[in-house]
Amino acid sequence: MGTMILSETADARTSVTFQQDPQNPNRIPFLYSATPPRADIAEDRRQSAAMRLAQRANQMRLSGVVVYDVQDEGDRTQAPRPFPFRPAVETQAYAQQLRGLVSAPLITYKCIAGMQAWEWERWLCETVHAGVEAVSVVGLASSTAHREGITLTRALEFASEHAPKLALGGVVIPERHARQDECARLLRKADLGCRYFISQAIYDPALTIKLLGDYARACEDAGVAPQRIFLTFAPCGSEKTLEFMRWLGVQIPEETAQRILKSDAPLTESIRVCVSHFREIREASADLAIPLGVNIESVSSKKDESQGALDLYRALWI
C-alpha cells in the first residue's frame, strides 16, 4: 500500500475525544448510534432520513454520532434473519451527508472483511475527507467464515500509522467472553491503536459486570491503562425487534423478555430495564479503573422505537 494519499489528505483537525464533563466528573460521555438508510432509496428520502437522525441527535449532549456498517451476517447463525437484509448506504458516504447537520463528531463502523489492502487505504482517505473523526474497525461476524483480504491486525496497524487523525476503536462483546478471552482481545486491539470499545446491546448485566471485572484485572496484570468502554443500550418495543436483537447475538434472559413483552407499554418497560441495568453495572464497577461511556442505539427504523432512543437518553442522562 502507498502512503502518500493519506499523508496529503489528512487535515489538521483534532481527533474526537471522549472525556467526562469537567464541570461534572460523574457525568460520562454519550454516543448515539443508528444505521444508514437503504442504498436503493431516492436521494431526497436519504436526505430526509439524515435530517431526522440529526434532529434527534441534536437534542442530546453527545460525544459522537455513530453510523453502523450494515452487513448481511447470515453466517452468524442457522436461524432465519427476522428482517430481510437490504444493502445500506456506505458508512462514510452517509457520514458525509450528516456532516453539517449534526453538532457532534462523527464516528463510523467499518467491517474490513474481504477488503484488499488498497481498498482499505482508499476507504480511509475518503473517510478523512468525509469529516469522520473516529472509526470502529471490525472483522468477520463469524469465526467460521473465511474471506481473503486484509487482516484486522494489519488494518489497525496501517490506520494507526497512516491515518493518525482518526481515533480508532473496536467492539466488545460480553456474550463472547464466556467462550473466549474477550479481555485478551481488548488488550491486543489497544496495543494496535484502539482507544475505545463499543459494546453490543446489553440486556444481561451480569455478563458485562463479569467482563469489566476481568478486564480491569487483565489491565492491572499487564501494567496498562484500560481503554474507555461504551455500554450500549437499545429500546425494544416489539417481539420482532427483540427477536432481531437475539439473532444479532444479544443475550436476553427469558424473564426479561417476558417482562417487556407482557407489559402494557413494552417500549417504556424496555427503557426501565435498560436504566436499571446501567445502574447495576455502574454500581458494580464503581471501584474499577475502567472509564465508561454510554451508547444509545436505535435498532429499528420504527418511529416509536427511534423516539424511544431519545427517551432512553433522557432517562440515563445524569
DOTOR-462734 format. One line per 4 residues: their letters; for each residue z negated, x negated, y of C-alpha. Coordinates in nm, 2 decimals. Example, Ala and Ser with C-alpha at 12.3 -4.5 7.8 and 13.67 -1.06 7.14 Angstrom:
2
as> -0.78 -1.23 -0.45; -0.71 -1.37 -0.11
This chain:
318
mgtm> 0.00 0.00 0.00; 0.07 -0.12 0.35; -0.20 -0.10 0.62; -0.01 -0.12 0.95
ilse> 0.05 0.26 0.98; -0.32 0.33 0.95; -0.42 0.05 1.18; -0.17 0.17 1.45
tada> -0.26 0.54 1.43; -0.64 0.51 1.42; -0.77 0.61 1.76; -1.09 0.53 1.94
rtsv> -1.29 0.85 1.87; -1.64 0.83 1.74; -1.68 0.94 1.38; -1.87 1.25 1.31
tfqq> -2.24 1.21 1.26; -2.50 1.44 1.10; -2.81 1.38 1.30; -3.11 1.60 1.35
dpqn> -3.16 1.77 1.68; -3.36 1.51 1.89; -3.54 1.80 2.06; -3.64 1.95 1.73
pnri> -3.66 1.69 1.45; -3.74 1.96 1.19; -3.40 2.13 1.26; -3.15 1.99 1.02
pfly> -2.77 1.98 1.07; -2.55 2.27 0.96; -2.19 2.29 0.83; -1.97 2.59 0.79
satp> -1.71 2.59 0.52; -1.41 2.80 0.45; -1.08 2.79 0.25; -0.75 2.78 0.43
prad> -0.52 3.08 0.41; -0.24 3.12 0.15; 0.06 2.89 0.21; 0.30 3.18 0.18
iaed> 0.18 3.39 0.47; 0.36 3.40 0.80; 0.27 3.17 1.08; 0.13 3.45 1.30
rrqs> -0.11 3.56 1.02; -0.21 3.20 0.97; -0.30 3.16 1.33; -0.49 3.49 1.32
aamr> -0.70 3.35 1.03; -0.77 3.03 1.22; -0.88 3.23 1.52; -1.11 3.45 1.31
laqr> -1.27 3.14 1.15; -1.31 2.98 1.49; -1.47 3.29 1.63; -1.74 3.29 1.35
anqm> -1.79 2.91 1.36; -1.83 2.90 1.74; -2.12 3.14 1.71; -2.31 2.87 1.52
rlsg> -2.45 2.54 1.63; -2.27 2.32 1.38; -2.23 1.95 1.30; -1.90 2.03 1.14
vvvy> -1.65 2.29 1.02; -1.53 2.21 0.66; -1.18 2.30 0.53; -1.18 2.32 0.15
dvqd> -0.89 2.18 -0.06; -0.80 2.48 -0.29; -0.69 2.37 -0.64; -0.60 2.58 -0.94
egdr> -0.87 2.42 -1.16; -0.75 2.62 -1.46; -0.85 2.34 -1.69; -1.22 2.36 -1.60
tqap> -1.29 2.63 -1.85; -1.13 2.86 -2.11; -1.25 3.17 -1.92; -0.98 3.35 -1.72
rpfp> -0.98 3.29 -1.35; -1.13 3.60 -1.18; -0.90 3.58 -0.88; -0.53 3.47 -0.92
frpa> -0.46 3.12 -0.79; -0.23 3.11 -0.48; -0.15 2.78 -0.32; -0.31 2.74 0.02
vetq> -0.22 2.57 0.34; -0.27 2.19 0.32; -0.62 2.10 0.45; -0.52 1.86 0.73
ayaq> -0.25 2.09 0.84; -0.50 2.38 0.88; -0.75 2.14 1.04; -0.49 2.06 1.30
qlrg> -0.44 2.43 1.36; -0.82 2.47 1.41; -0.83 2.17 1.65; -0.90 2.31 1.99
lvsa> -1.02 2.64 1.85; -1.35 2.52 1.71; -1.61 2.33 1.91; -1.75 2.14 1.61
plit> -1.60 1.83 1.44; -1.35 1.89 1.16; -1.41 1.79 0.80; -1.17 1.83 0.52
ykci> -1.19 1.81 0.14; -0.92 1.63 -0.04; -0.86 1.62 -0.41; -0.68 1.29 -0.49
agmq> -0.60 1.38 -0.85; -0.23 1.30 -0.92; -0.18 1.13 -0.58; 0.00 0.80 -0.57
awew> -0.13 0.52 -0.36; 0.14 0.56 -0.10; 0.08 0.93 -0.08; -0.29 0.87 -0.01
erwl> -0.21 0.63 0.27; 0.03 0.88 0.43; -0.22 1.16 0.39; -0.49 0.95 0.57
cetv> -0.25 0.87 0.85; -0.17 1.24 0.90; -0.53 1.34 0.88; -0.64 1.10 1.16
hagv> -0.36 1.24 1.37; -0.48 1.59 1.29; -0.81 1.52 1.46; -1.02 1.53 1.14
eavs> -1.33 1.33 1.17; -1.46 1.33 0.81; -1.31 1.36 0.46; -1.49 1.47 0.14
vvgl> -1.29 1.29 -0.13; -1.29 1.45 -0.48; -1.13 1.36 -0.81; -1.04 1.57 -1.11
asst> -1.22 1.90 -1.16; -1.24 1.84 -1.53; -1.31 1.52 -1.72; -1.07 1.64 -1.99
ahre> -0.77 1.64 -1.76; -0.57 1.32 -1.71; -0.32 1.26 -1.43; -0.16 0.94 -1.33
gitl> -0.23 0.83 -0.98; -0.48 0.65 -0.76; -0.84 0.65 -0.88; -1.13 0.79 -0.69
tral> -1.28 0.44 -0.66; -0.96 0.29 -0.52; -0.91 0.59 -0.28; -1.26 0.54 -0.14
efas> -1.22 0.16 -0.11; -0.89 0.19 0.07; -1.02 0.46 0.31; -1.33 0.26 0.39
ehap> -1.12 -0.05 0.47; -0.82 0.10 0.65; -0.94 0.43 0.80; -1.28 0.33 0.94
klal> -1.28 0.61 1.20; -1.31 0.87 0.92; -1.66 0.94 0.79; -1.63 0.95 0.41
ggvv> -1.82 1.20 0.19; -1.82 1.34 -0.16; -1.96 1.62 -0.37; -2.28 1.65 -0.56
iper> -2.32 1.90 -0.85; -2.68 1.97 -0.96; -2.55 2.15 -1.27; -2.37 1.83 -1.38
harq> -2.70 1.63 -1.36; -2.83 1.79 -1.68; -2.53 1.65 -1.88; -2.46 1.32 -1.69
deca> -2.64 1.10 -1.44; -2.54 1.25 -1.11; -2.77 1.00 -0.93; -2.56 0.71 -1.06
rllr> -2.25 0.88 -0.93; -2.41 0.92 -0.58; -2.52 0.56 -0.57; -2.18 0.44 -0.68
kadl> -2.00 0.65 -0.42; -2.23 0.55 -0.14; -2.16 0.19 -0.23; -1.79 0.27 -0.19
gcry> -1.85 0.41 0.16; -1.96 0.77 0.12; -2.22 0.87 0.39; -2.28 1.23 0.30
fisq> -2.26 1.47 0.00; -2.20 1.84 -0.01; -2.34 2.03 -0.30; -2.19 2.31 -0.50
aiyd> -2.32 2.66 -0.40; -2.69 2.68 -0.51; -2.83 2.98 -0.70; -3.07 2.80 -0.92
palt> -3.30 2.59 -0.70; -3.48 2.42 -1.00; -3.16 2.22 -1.07; -3.14 2.10 -0.72
ikll> -3.51 2.01 -0.70; -3.48 1.80 -1.01; -3.17 1.62 -0.88; -3.32 1.54 -0.54
gdya> -3.64 1.40 -0.70; -3.43 1.18 -0.94; -3.20 1.07 -0.66; -3.50 0.97 -0.44
race> -3.64 0.76 -0.73; -3.30 0.61 -0.81; -3.25 0.50 -0.44; -3.60 0.35 -0.43
dagv> -3.54 0.16 -0.75; -3.20 0.03 -0.62; -3.36 -0.06 -0.28; -3.11 0.16 -0.08
apqr> -3.15 0.44 0.16; -3.05 0.79 0.04; -2.74 0.95 0.20; -2.76 1.29 0.35
iflt> -2.71 1.58 0.11; -2.59 1.92 0.24; -2.72 2.21 0.04; -2.46 2.48 0.01
fapc> -2.55 2.85 0.02; -2.29 3.13 -0.01; -2.35 3.50 0.03; -2.23 3.72 -0.26
gsek> -2.16 4.09 -0.21; -1.99 4.20 -0.53; -1.98 4.14 -0.90; -1.63 3.99 -0.87
tlef> -1.75 3.73 -0.62; -2.04 3.64 -0.84; -1.81 3.61 -1.14; -1.59 3.38 -0.94
mrwl> -1.88 3.15 -0.85; -1.98 3.13 -1.21; -1.62 3.05 -1.30; -1.64 2.76 -1.05
gvqi> -1.94 2.62 -1.23; -2.22 2.76 -1.02; -2.52 2.84 -1.24; -2.66 3.18 -1.15
peet> -2.96 3.29 -1.37; -2.90 3.64 -1.51; -3.23 3.76 -1.34; -3.09 3.65 -1.00
aqri> -2.76 3.81 -1.07; -2.91 4.14 -1.16; -3.14 4.13 -0.86; -2.84 4.11 -0.64
lksd> -2.60 4.35 -0.81; -2.86 4.62 -0.87; -2.97 4.62 -0.50; -2.86 4.90 -0.27
aplt> -2.72 4.62 -0.04; -2.61 4.33 -0.27; -2.48 4.12 0.02; -2.81 4.15 0.21
esir> -3.00 4.08 -0.11; -2.80 3.77 -0.18; -2.88 3.64 0.17; -3.25 3.69 0.10
vcvs> -3.21 3.50 -0.23; -3.04 3.21 -0.05; -3.31 3.19 0.22; -3.58 3.19 -0.05
hfre> -3.40 2.92 -0.25; -3.36 2.70 0.06; -3.72 2.72 0.15; -3.82 2.65 -0.21
irea> -3.60 2.34 -0.22; -3.71 2.21 0.12; -4.08 2.26 0.04; -4.04 2.08 -0.30
sadl> -3.85 1.79 -0.14; -4.07 1.76 0.18; -4.22 1.42 0.07; -3.88 1.27 -0.03
aipl> -3.69 1.03 0.19; -3.37 1.22 0.15; -3.21 1.36 0.47; -3.09 1.71 0.41
gvni> -2.85 1.95 0.57; -2.72 2.30 0.51; -2.37 2.40 0.44; -2.28 2.77 0.48
esvs> -1.99 2.86 0.25; -1.76 3.17 0.27; -1.64 3.20 -0.09; -1.42 3.50 -0.04
skkd> -1.19 3.63 0.23; -1.35 3.98 0.23; -1.46 4.08 0.58; -1.81 4.17 0.49
esqg> -1.88 3.85 0.30; -1.73 3.65 0.58; -1.97 3.82 0.82; -2.24 3.76 0.56
aldl> -2.19 3.39 0.60; -2.28 3.43 0.97; -2.58 3.64 0.89; -2.69 3.38 0.64
yral> -2.67 3.11 0.90; -2.88 3.31 1.14; -3.14 3.37 0.87; -3.15 2.99 0.78
wi> -3.14 2.86 1.14; -3.50 2.75 1.21
